[in-house]
Amino acid sequence: MNWQLDCAYNEAQKRTFHATAQSRLRQLAMIELQLEPSSFDIRSNKAGIAVSGEITLHHENVYVQVSQPFGGFDSGILIRTCNGRRDYTGGHNHFAPLTLLDDITALAARVRVVMGVEKP
């Protein structure tokens, strides 16, 4: 997947971006992090025509959000701890490149570090 292909003003690309990111986040949650299906949600907010919107994996203890940021593609994945699925502000922000969506094992390791269950 070319995560850098701009979603702004491109509905077909935005649809592909969201579908692929949702699939990768589901793989992250179920296979790599082995989260119980009832312990997380995956949401998609396509937002307006000029932006990518965001795809969110929201677990009881961690929040992972994917988007195409204006600041560059090396910060397209936001990872932070949270206190339940009603916590939308969570802990400190940690960023990872969108390309980690192509290496779910490496992304899972990064998520575990943020969660404090694995050392860097």
Backbone as CSV, one residue per row, in Angstrom:
resi,resn,N_x,N_y,N_z,CA_x,CA_y,CA_z,C_x,C_y,C_z
1,MET,0.856,-1.190,0.000,0.000,0.000,0.000,0.891,1.239,0.000
2,ASN,0.562,2.176,-0.853,1.273,3.453,-0.862,0.554,4.404,0.087
3,TRP,1.038,4.463,1.327,0.401,5.272,2.369,0.559,6.761,2.105
4,GLN,1.461,7.138,1.196,1.699,8.549,0.919,0.851,9.088,-0.226
5,LEU,0.117,8.220,-0.898,-0.774,8.678,-1.959,-1.895,9.483,-1.322
6,ASP,-1.976,10.743,-1.664,-2.851,11.702,-0.999,-4.331,11.328,-1.108
7,CYS,-4.995,11.349,0.048,-6.440,11.073,0.113,-7.287,12.323,-0.133
8,ALA,-6.690,13.485,0.056,-7.440,14.728,-0.101,-7.964,14.853,-1.531
9,TYR,-9.239,15.120,-1.644,-9.917,15.308,-2.936,-9.849,14.062,-3.826
10,ASN,-9.644,12.893,-3.222,-9.554,11.652,-3.983,-10.354,10.581,-3.237
11,GLU,-11.634,10.503,-3.513,-12.537,9.613,-2.785,-12.143,8.149,-2.926
12,ALA,-11.705,7.728,-4.104,-11.303,6.332,-4.294,-10.088,6.005,-3.425
13,GLN,-9.106,6.884,-3.380,-7.923,6.654,-2.547,-8.292,6.669,-1.068
14,LYS,-9.178,7.568,-0.678,-9.604,7.633,0.719,-10.294,6.336,1.121
15,ARG,-11.122,5.801,0.260,-11.810,4.532,0.527,-10.798,3.402,0.718
16,THR,-9.786,3.340,-0.156,-8.734,2.328,-0.058,-7.914,2.515,1.216
17,PHE,-7.557,3.753,1.514,-6.784,4.077,2.714,-7.515,3.585,3.968
18,HIS,-8.794,3.900,4.064,-9.589,3.521,5.240,-9.766,2.006,5.331
19,ALA,-10.092,1.370,4.230,-10.307,-0.083,4.248,-9.024,-0.822,4.616
20,THR,-7.903,-0.403,4.049,-6.629,-1.070,4.329,-6.192,-0.818,5.759
21,ALA,-6.307,0.419,6.229,-5.921,0.733,7.608,-6.791,-0.025,8.605
22,GLN,-8.086,-0.124,8.334,-8.972,-0.887,9.231,-8.535,-2.341,9.299
23,SER,-8.218,-2.913,8.173,-7.775,-4.301,8.111,-6.473,-4.493,8.888
24,ARG,-5.530,-3.581,8.715,-4.239,-3.691,9.402,-4.402,-3.501,10.912
25,LEU,-5.263,-2.573,11.325,-5.489,-2.380,12.758,-6.194,-3.588,13.373
26,ARG,-7.075,-4.209,12.631,-7.737,-5.432,13.114,-6.700,-6.540,13.283
27,GLN,-5.792,-6.658,12.322,-4.713,-7.636,12.411,-3.821,-7.329,13.617
28,LEU,-3.495,-6.076,13.816,-2.701,-5.657,14.976,-3.380,-6.101,16.271
29,ALA,-4.658,-5.805,16.388,-5.393,-6.101,17.618,-5.549,-7.597,17.856
30,MET,-6.005,-8.316,16.852,-6.391,-9.713,17.040,-5.196,-10.671,16.992
31,ILE,-4.287,-10.459,16.070,-3.200,-11.421,15.866,-1.961,-11.046,16.676
32,GLU,-1.495,-9.823,16.520,-0.237,-9.432,17.159,-0.379,-9.114,18.642
33,LEU,-1.421,-8.345,19.001,-1.599,-7.980,20.407,-2.491,-8.973,21.148
34,GLN,-3.168,-9.836,20.402,-4.059,-10.859,20.954,-5.080,-10.267,21.935
35,LEU,-5.711,-9.184,21.495,-6.747,-8.546,22.304,-8.064,-9.287,22.142
36,GLU,-8.823,-9.362,23.202,-10.157,-9.953,23.127,-11.030,-9.059,22.244
37,PRO,-11.799,-9.651,21.325,-12.635,-8.841,20.424,-13.570,-7.870,21.152
38,SER,-14.032,-8.236,22.327,-14.942,-7.354,23.060,-14.212,-6.218,23.778
39,SER,-12.862,-6.218,23.741,-12.103,-5.216,24.484,-11.657,-4.027,23.629
40,PHE,-12.046,-4.000,22.354,-11.627,-2.889,21.504,-12.675,-2.583,20.433
41,ASP,-12.585,-1.375,19.892,-13.403,-0.932,18.765,-12.457,-0.459,17.671
42,ILE,-12.889,-0.585,16.434,-12.179,0.037,15.314,-13.191,0.958,14.635
43,ARG,-12.821,2.243,14.584,-13.721,3.255,14.008,-13.055,3.931,12.812
44,SER,-13.889,4.391,11.900,-13.413,5.111,10.733,-14.188,6.416,10.621
45,ASN,-13.467,7.518,10.564,-14.063,8.840,10.375,-13.449,9.428,9.116
46,LYS,-14.207,9.449,8.034,-13.657,9.935,6.763,-13.486,11.446,6.726
47,ALA,-14.139,12.158,7.605,-14.025,13.615,7.708,-14.351,14.299,6.373
48,GLY,-13.793,15.485,6.147,-14.111,16.252,4.948,-13.280,15.869,3.741
49,ILE,-13.592,16.490,2.629,-12.972,16.169,1.347,-11.482,16.520,1.293
50,ALA,-11.043,17.498,2.099,-9.666,17.994,2.016,-8.678,17.254,2.917
51,VAL,-9.152,16.231,3.652,-8.276,15.507,4.581,-8.484,14.002,4.443
52,SER,-7.577,13.239,5.046,-7.686,11.780,4.982,-8.713,11.230,5.952
53,GLY,-9.015,11.976,7.003,-9.815,11.423,8.082,-8.923,10.538,8.938
54,GLU,-9.538,9.746,9.822,-8.726,8.882,10.661,-9.412,7.554,10.926
55,ILE,-8.593,6.555,11.169,-9.045,5.218,11.503,-8.466,4.939,12.883
56,THR,-9.305,4.497,13.828,-8.896,4.374,15.214,-9.143,2.983,15.758
57,LEU,-8.139,2.432,16.407,-8.254,1.235,17.224,-8.270,1.735,18.660
58,HIS,-9.380,1.523,19.359,-9.517,2.017,20.736,-9.750,0.828,21.650
59,HIS,-8.733,0.489,22.415,-8.768,-0.609,23.381,-8.942,-0.011,24.777
60,GLU,-9.134,-0.850,25.752,-9.276,-0.388,27.136,-8.018,0.321,27.646
61,ASN,-6.828,-0.069,27.120,-5.566,0.473,27.631,-4.723,1.223,26.612
62,VAL,-5.096,1.168,25.334,-4.291,1.827,24.310,-5.191,2.322,23.180
63,TYR,-4.719,3.390,22.549,-5.441,4.079,21.489,-4.464,4.227,20.326
64,VAL,-4.802,3.696,19.146,-3.938,3.791,17.972,-4.753,4.435,16.860
65,GLN,-4.273,5.548,16.336,-5.020,6.273,15.311,-4.144,6.500,14.085
66,VAL,-4.715,6.249,12.907,-4.014,6.365,11.634,-4.616,7.506,10.825
67,SER,-3.762,8.361,10.274,-4.215,9.433,9.381,-3.030,9.892,8.541
68,GLN,-3.318,10.706,7.547,-2.254,11.349,6.774,-2.090,12.760,7.328
69,PRO,-1.099,12.956,8.182,-0.941,14.266,8.814,-0.336,15.289,7.861
70,PHE,-0.582,16.535,8.145,-0.016,17.608,7.335,1.480,17.730,7.558
71,GLY,1.973,17.279,8.715,3.375,17.439,9.073,4.312,16.412,8.473
72,GLY,3.812,15.429,7.753,4.670,14.421,7.146,4.227,13.019,7.514
73,PHE,4.577,12.070,6.681,4.083,10.711,6.823,4.813,9.916,7.901
74,ASP,5.883,10.495,8.461,6.599,9.809,9.529,5.866,9.923,10.864
75,SER,4.749,10.615,10.890,3.973,10.767,12.127,2.497,10.411,11.909
76,GLY,2.221,9.523,10.989,0.839,9.199,10.637,0.131,8.229,11.564
77,ILE,0.893,7.597,12.464,0.278,6.700,13.444,0.483,7.312,14.821
78,LEU,-0.613,7.569,15.502,-0.595,8.081,16.870,-0.855,6.907,17.808
79,ILE,0.002,6.750,18.816,-0.170,5.696,19.814,-0.131,6.356,21.182
80,ARG,-1.117,6.044,22.017,-1.089,6.547,23.389,-1.905,5.644,24.304
81,THR,-1.560,5.674,25.550,-2.314,4.891,26.522,-3.642,5.589,26.791
82,CYS,-4.578,4.835,27.336,-5.856,5.412,27.721,-6.409,4.637,28.912
83,ASN,-7.426,5.190,29.512,-8.071,4.573,30.658,-9.508,4.245,30.265
84,GLY,-9.663,3.194,29.486,-10.993,2.794,29.012,-11.326,3.375,27.654
85,ARG,-12.404,2.863,27.071,-12.786,3.296,25.724,-13.556,4.599,25.693
86,ARG,-13.782,5.194,26.822,-14.393,6.529,26.852,-13.348,7.623,27.071
87,ASP,-12.098,7.223,27.179,-10.987,8.158,27.339,-10.458,8.508,25.952
88,TYR,-10.701,9.748,25.521,-10.296,10.174,24.186,-9.057,11.072,24.215
89,THR,-8.529,11.341,25.392,-7.340,12.180,25.486,-6.120,11.368,25.872
90,GLY,-6.256,10.413,26.750,-5.212,9.451,27.059,-3.919,10.027,27.581
91,GLY,-2.865,9.203,27.481,-1.534,9.583,27.940,-0.804,10.397,26.890
92,HIS,0.521,10.402,27.006,1.366,11.166,26.082,1.262,10.607,24.662
93,ASN,1.349,11.495,23.689,1.322,11.092,22.294,2.681,10.523,21.869
94,HIS,2.628,9.407,21.140,3.806,8.797,20.527,3.456,8.609,19.055
95,PHE,4.382,8.931,18.169,4.096,8.857,16.746,4.988,7.835,16.058
96,ALA,4.445,7.242,15.010,5.173,6.260,14.204,4.831,6.510,12.733
97,PRO,5.707,6.082,11.831,5.441,6.293,10.398,4.331,5.378,9.884
98,LEU,3.611,5.858,8.897,2.549,5.065,8.279,3.064,3.750,7.713
99,THR,4.320,3.710,7.304,4.877,2.485,6.720,4.873,1.313,7.702
100,LEU,4.765,1.579,9.005,4.677,0.478,9.969,3.387,-0.325,9.802
101,LEU,2.421,0.226,9.097,1.204,-0.544,8.809,1.495,-1.700,7.859
102,ASP,2.658,-1.670,7.225,3.092,-2.768,6.367,3.957,-3.772,7.126
103,ASP,4.247,-3.495,8.385,5.009,-4.398,9.249,4.315,-4.426,10.610
104,ILE,3.230,-5.175,10.674,2.378,-5.192,11.862,3.128,-5.711,13.089
105,THR,4.066,-6.614,12.903,4.855,-7.120,14.034,5.666,-5.986,14.662
106,ALA,6.298,-5.168,13.837,7.070,-4.027,14.342,6.157,-2.986,14.973
107,LEU,4.998,-2.761,14.377,4.037,-1.820,14.958,3.572,-2.327,16.321
108,ALA,3.302,-3.618,16.439,2.872,-4.193,17.710,3.938,-4.000,18.781
109,ALA,5.206,-4.171,18.407,6.296,-3.959,19.358,6.297,-2.512,19.842
110,ARG,6.083,-1.581,18.930,6.035,-0.156,19.288,4.859,0.116,20.226
111,VAL,3.709,-0.489,19.955,2.517,-0.317,20.802,2.791,-0.882,22.196
112,ARG,3.418,-2.044,22.268,3.713,-2.650,23.570,4.665,-1.774,24.388
113,VAL,5.606,-1.124,23.734,6.515,-0.209,24.438,5.713,0.951,25.037
114,VAL,4.826,1.544,24.254,4.006,2.648,24.750,3.137,2.189,25.912
115,MET,2.610,0.956,25.819,1.770,0.416,26.889,2.580,0.066,28.138
116,GLY,3.904,-0.001,27.998,4.751,-0.316,29.127,4.898,-1.803,29.406
117,VAL,4.514,-2.637,28.439,4.622,-4.088,28.638,5.850,-4.671,27.952
118,GLU,6.613,-3.835,27.250,7.822,-4.270,26.562,8.832,-3.140,26.615
119,LYS,10.097,-3.478,26.714,11.150,-2.442,26.731,11.541,-2.080,25.309
120,PRO,11.958,-0.820,25.113,12.342,-0.385,23.763,13.541,-1.122,23.208
